[in-house]
Amino acid sequence: MPDARSHEFRRELGLFDSVMVVAGVMIGSGIFIVSAGMARELGSVSWLLGAWLLTGFLTVSAALSYGELAAMMPEAGGMYVYLRRAFSPLWGFLFGWTLFTVIQTGTIAAVAVAFARFAGVLLPSISETNYLIAPLHATSGYAVSLSTAQLAAIAVIAALSWTNSRGIHYGKLVQNLFTTAKIGSLLVLIALGLLFGRDTAAIQSNFTEHWSVPTAGFAAICVAQVGSLFSADSWHNITFTAGEVKDPRRNLPLSLALGTSLVIALYLLANLAYLSVLPLAAIQQAPSDRVATAMLSRIYPSWGAPAMAAAIMVSTFGCVNALVLSGPRVYFAMANDGLFFARAAELNRARVPAWSLWAQGGWSALLVLPRTFDGKAYGNLYGDLLDYVISAALIFYIMAIAAVFRLRFREPDAPRPYRTWGYPVLPALYIVGAASILACLFVYRPATTWPGLVIVLLGVPVYAATRFRSRSR
């Protein structure tokens, strides 16, 4: 039976709404950018498409497997609840800790800044170099600043935190509107590339001489997955809001399957559109990695760039809303277990965790401000943090799918309204595939993987202190 506290929420999310959350949180700015870096790393069209196919297989496999857990435990909290039940409260806490400190909040900051950057294409006054407060250096490698782009990102975070604090109904309306618009924009982009902007020379080059190279291999594909997996990430966020989903035992697994399949199909078609217009070298060398902009500018030189900027603004705004909406439900569940600030367990008059919304929004806004500095140019601290925790997020995903096996063994008679399609082969293939990618990342990208493990492990003393404080009351 679902936890009684889930009934404190209002169940207002139907199947369509849930699919819009899944698709909306997945589609941000990544699909319009990451193929450039992947093309440089892999060096051929066949490997590029192969990497995206692998991402699609892993994502849909995970969603189909994860649906069993969602149907078993249709309460607020999602992966936090599943790891707590299958393994221990410590593992649930470590996921929630990493989610709040970096994964959810860092992604909100990153996508909000992406929105501001593309807004700057239409409004040049919005720029990361147009400072209201010039960079203040705390150390040689770090600074704090406030540019007009940073201010715009913070304004987006604040506006969507406020909208969602008014009730799930308002968050749902924003989500449905912007996800529908972004899917429509992506379909238009695909149609333009495949039907109207086809370049015979580019197609001939991409699918003959640049189709394959002997140097790319398994390790290269694994490392390239960082970009594509990040673009397809957060598909499970709908389970955070399980307490607000109508008929969750049916709609949660169904929305996971439908939403991930829809997005992966769009991503594959988008890459085929890029390859139908741009030769591989143009994809690899796209200015600022903006492949979609380069493609649209090739077809319509006069207005391609601003049109693509507007489309990406719609996409990123909807993505931020989905992230803002879903995350606080995890902190709510943690607080009910005594593992987060007590006020995070409170619901306001609109029956949403408003304190958690503002706590998440405040930390996300703070993550927008710190900058990295390499002596020549400024970067963003959240970018480094997200690089660090990609490997950590994979660990949690692997554990969540392993929880399907563990709970089948420990609780064979527990009600399972939905059973994983293809069990045990499909979840086992996901675990093997994701573990292989994780191993390659630790070997070939140690500088950005081991720090992520450290961030997760920093949660252990926090967990111990939190449990001690709870017992001493």
HUHU-V407342 format. One record per pair of residues at least 12 apart in sequence whose C-alpha atoms are under 8 Angstrom apart, sorted by the first residue. I is the first residue (numbers start at 1). J is the second residue. If there is no record, write none. Layout:
I J
I J
This chain:
1 73
2 73
2 74
2 75
3 75
6 75
6 76
6 242
6 243
6 244
7 243
8 351
9 243
9 244
9 351
9 352
10 168
10 243
10 244
10 351
11 243
11 244
11 245
11 246
12 168
12 169
12 244
12 245
12 246
13 172
13 244
13 245
13 246
14 245
14 246
14 247
14 251
15 246
15 251
15 252
15 254
15 255
16 255
17 172
17 175
17 176
18 238
18 245
18 251
18 252
18 255
19 255
19 256
19 258
19 259
20 175
20 176
20 179
20 180
20 259
21 175
21 176
21 179
21 237
21 238
21 322
22 234
22 235
22 236
22 237
22 238
22 255
22 256
22 259
22 260
23 179
23 235
23 259
23 260
23 262
23 263
24 175
24 178
24 179
24 315
24 318
24 319
24 322
25 233
25 234
25 235
25 237
25 318
25 319
25 320
25 321
25 322
25 323
26 231
26 232
26 233
26 234
26 235
26 263
26 319
27 182
27 231
27 232
27 263
27 315
27 316
27 319
28 111
28 231
28 312
28 315
28 316
28 318
28 319
29 111
29 114
29 231
29 312
29 315
29 316
30 227
30 228
30 230
30 231
31 228
31 231
31 267
31 270
32 290
32 291
32 292
32 293
32 312
33 289
33 290
33 291
33 292
34 227
34 228
34 231
34 289
35 48
35 227
35 228
35 271
35 283
35 284
35 289
35 291
36 283
36 284
36 285
36 286
36 289
36 290
36 291
37 224
37 227
37 284
37 289
38 224
38 227
39 280
39 283
39 284
40 284
41 220
41 224
42 216
42 220
42 221
42 224
43 210
43 212
43 213
43 216
44 210
44 211
44 212
44 213
44 216
44 280
45 206
45 207
45 210
45 211
45 212
45 280
46 211
46 212
47 212
47 216
47 221
49 268
49 271
51 221
51 224
51 225
51 228
52 225
52 228
52 267
52 268
53 268
55 225
55 228
55 229
55 232
56 261
56 264
58 430
58 433
58 434
59 229
59 232
59 260
60 257
60 260
60 261
61 426
61 427
61 430
62 401
62 427
62 430
63 235
63 236
63 253
63 256
63 257
63 260
64 253
64 256
64 257
64 420
64 421
65 401
65 404
65 420
65 421
65 423
65 426
65 427
66 253
66 400
66 401
66 404
66 420
67 252
67 253
67 254
67 256
67 257
67 418
67 419
67 420
68 253
68 404
68 416
68 417
68 418
68 419
68 420
69 82
69 404
70 239
70 242
70 248
70 249
70 252
70 253
71 248
71 249
71 250
71 252
71 253
71 416
71 417
71 418
72 249
72 414
72 415
72 416
72 417
72 418
74 239
74 242
74 243
74 248
74 249
75 239
75 240
75 241
75 242
75 243
76 239
76 240
76 241
76 242
76 243
76 244
76 329
76 330
76 332
76 333
77 239
77 240
77 241
77 242
77 329
77 330
77 331
77 332
77 333
77 334
78 236
78 237
78 238
78 239
78 240
78 241
78 242
78 330
79 92
79 95
79 239
79 240
79 400
80 92
80 93
80 95
80 96
80 330
80 334
81 333
82 400
82 403
83 399
83 400
83 403
86 403
86 406
86 407
87 403
90 460
90 463
93 334
93 339
93 459
93 463
94 456
94 457
94 459
94 460
94 463
95 396
95 456
96 330
96 331
96 334
97 456
97 459
98 455
98 456
98 459
99 327
100 327
100 331
100 360
101 363
102 382
102 385
102 386
102 389
103 386
103 389
103 393
104 323
104 327
105 360
105 361
105 363
105 364
105 367
106 364
106 367
106 382
106 383
106 385
106 386
107 382
107 386
108 157
108 320
108 323
108 324
108 364
109 153
109 157
109 364
109 365
109 367
109 368
109 382
110 368
110 382
110 383
111 316
111 317
111 319
111 320
112 153
112 154
112 156
112 157
112 316
112 317
112 320
113 149
113 150
113 152
113 153
113 368
114 313
114 316
115 153
115 312
115 313
115 316
115 317
116 149
116 150
116 152
116 153
116 313
117 149
118 309
118 310
118 312
118 313
119 309
119 310
119 313
120 149
121 305
121 306
121 309
122 306
122 309
122 310
125 148
126 147
126 148
126 149
126 152
127 147
127 148
127 149
128 147
128 148
128 149
128 150
129 147
129 148
130 147
130 148
130 149
131 145
131 146
131 147
131 148
132 145
132 146
132 147
132 148
133 145
133 146
133 147
134 146
134 147
135 371
140 373
141 372
141 373
141 374
141 375
142 370
142 371
142 372
142 373
143 370
143 371
143 372
143 373
144 369
144 370
144 371
145 369
145 370
145 371
146 369
150 368
150 369
153 365
153 368
154 365
154 368
156 317
157 320
157 324
157 361
157 364
157 365
158 361
160 320
160 321
160 324
161 324
161 325
161 357
161 358
161 361
164 324
164 325
164 352
164 357
165 350
165 352
165 353
165 354
165 357
166 350
166 352
167 350
167 351
167 352
168 325
168 350
168 351
168 352
171 321
171 325
174 318
174 321
175 318
175 321
175 322
178 314
178 315
178 317
178 318
179 315
179 318
181 314
181 315
182 311
182 312
182 314
182 315
182 318
185 311
186 266
186 270
187 266
189 270
189 273
189 296
190 269
190 270
190 273
191 273
192 273
193 273
193 274
193 276
193 277
193 295
193 296
194 272
194 273
194 276
194 277
197 276
197 277
197 299
198 276
198 277
199 276
199 277
199 278
200 276
201 279
202 275
202 276
202 277
202 278
202 279
202 280
203 275
203 276
203 277
203 278
203 279
205 279
205 280
206 275
206 279
206 280
210 280
219 437
219 440
222 436
222 437
222 438
222 440
222 441
223 437
223 440
223 441
223 444
223 445
225 437
226 390
230 390
232 263
232 264
235 256
235 259
235 260
236 256
237 323
237 326
237 327
238 252
238 256
238 326
239 252
240 326
240 327
240 329
240 330
241 326
241 329
249 417
249 418
250 417
250 418
253 418
274 291
274 292
274 295
277 295
277 298
277 299
278 295
292 308
293 305
293 308
293 309
296 308
324 357
324 360
324 361
325 357
327 357
327 360
328 344
328 353
328 356
328 357
328 360
329 353
329 356
331 344
331 345
331 356
332 344
332 345
332 346
332 353
332 356
333 345
338 466
338 467
338 470
339 463
339 466
339 467
340 466
343 355
343 356
344 356
367 381
367 382
368 380
368 381
368 382
370 382
384 448
385 452
387 448
387 449
387 452
388 448
388 449
388 450
388 451
388 452
388 453
389 449
389 451
389 452
389 453
389 455
390 449
390 452
391 438
391 441
391 449
391 452
391 453
392 449
392 452
392 453
392 456
394 434
394 438
395 438
398 430
398 431
398 434
398 435
401 427
401 430
401 431
402 427
402 431
405 424
